[in-house]
Amino acid sequence: MGKWCLPPPPSQKSRPNPDGFGPEEPAMRQFNIHETKSHFSKLVNAAAAGEEIVIAKAGKPIARLVPLAQPSRPRKKGLLEGRIKIGPEFDQPLCDAVIASFEGRIRP
């Protein structure tokens, strides 16, 4: 590996969960600020591919570069059509006790 080459991404390595319970956490690569500035576009591409990058200052982690959550697919309308029935009183004004409960004036 040359002087300015990035280390390879972790090969599906993981580290134990710090509390000892639950699934293991995926391994992360850590870069100092100078490396981050020099290879920013490569690190952004790695994050976009799902990798989590830790940015450190003087060896102390200070930031994480992570992928954005994928947008959920649009909801399909009409999935519950015919399964739910809304009564005619649905649009009627609520009674004072219910409104007071919503406003926090009365506890149920």
matplotlib code that plots the C-alpha trace (Angstrom):
import matplotlib.pyplot as plt

x = [0.0, 1.5, 1.8, -1.4, -3.6, -6.6, -6.6, -9.0, -12.5, -13.1, -13.9, -17.2, -15.3, -17.2, -16.4, -18.3, -21.1, -19.7, -22.4, -21.9, -25.5, -27.1, -25.5, -22.0, -21.3, -19.7, -16.1, -15.4, -12.4, -10.9, -9.1, -7.4, -8.6, -5.7, -6.5, -10.2, -9.5, -7.1, -9.5, -12.9, -14.6, -13.5, -14.7, -18.1, -18.4, -17.5, -20.2, -22.7, -22.0, -23.0, -19.7, -19.4, -16.3, -14.9, -13.0, -10.5, -8.4, -5.2, -6.4, -9.6, -12.9, -14.8, -17.2, -18.8, -19.5, -22.5, -24.8, -28.2, -31.2, -32.9, -36.2, -39.1, -41.2, -44.4, -47.4, -49.9, -53.3, -56.3, -54.6, -57.3, -60.3, -63.2, -61.6, -62.2, -65.5, -65.7, -68.9, -70.9, -69.9, -66.3, -66.4, -68.5, -66.9, -65.2, -66.7, -65.1, -63.5, -61.7, -60.4, -59.2, -57.4, -55.6, -54.7, -53.3, -55.8, -57.3, -55.5, -57.4]
y = [0.0, 3.4, 6.3, 8.0, 4.9, 4.3, 1.0, -1.6, -1.7, -4.2, -7.6, -8.2, -8.1, -7.1, -6.2, -7.4, -5.2, -3.1, -4.2, -7.9, -8.3, -8.3, -8.6, -7.6, -4.1, -3.8, -2.8, 0.9, 2.5, 5.5, 8.4, 11.5, 14.9, 15.2, 11.9, 12.8, 16.0, 14.3, 11.5, 13.0, 11.9, 8.3, 8.3, 9.8, 7.0, 4.4, 5.9, 5.9, 2.2, 1.6, 1.9, 3.9, 6.1, 7.6, 10.9, 11.5, 14.4, 13.5, 9.9, 10.8, 10.1, 13.3, 12.6, 9.9, 9.8, 7.5, 6.7, 8.5, 6.3, 5.2, 6.9, 4.6, 3.7, 5.7, 4.3, 2.4, 3.9, 1.8, -1.2, -1.3, -0.5, -2.5, -3.6, -0.5, 1.2, 4.8, 5.7, 8.8, 10.3, 10.5, 14.2, 15.2, 17.6, 15.9, 16.2, 18.6, 15.7, 14.3, 17.7, 18.4, 15.1, 15.9, 19.3, 17.8, 19.5, 16.1, 12.9, 9.8]
z = [0.0, -1.0, 1.2, 0.1, -0.4, 1.7, 3.7, 2.3, 3.6, 6.4, 5.0, 6.8, 10.1, 13.2, 16.7, 19.8, 21.1, 24.0, 26.4, 25.5, 24.4, 21.0, 17.6, 16.9, 15.4, 12.0, 11.9, 10.9, 9.3, 11.0, 9.3, 10.6, 9.4, 6.9, 5.3, 5.2, 3.4, 0.9, 0.1, 0.8, -2.4, -2.0, 1.6, 0.6, -2.0, 0.6, 2.9, 0.1, -0.4, 3.2, 5.1, 8.3, 8.4, 11.6, 11.4, 14.2, 15.4, 17.2, 17.3, 19.1, 17.1, 16.6, 13.7, 11.7, 7.9, 7.4, 4.5, 4.4, 5.2, 2.0, 1.4, 2.1, -0.8, -1.3, 0.4, -1.8, -1.4, -0.8, 1.0, 3.7, 1.4, 2.5, 5.7, 7.8, 8.3, 9.6, 11.3, 10.6, 13.9, 12.9, 12.0, 15.0, 17.5, 20.5, 24.0, 26.4, 28.5, 25.5, 24.4, 28.0, 28.0, 24.8, 26.1, 29.3, 31.6, 32.7, 33.2, 32.2]

ax = plt.figure().add_subplot(projection="3d")
ax.plot(x, y, z, "-o")
ax.set_aspect("equal")
plt.show()
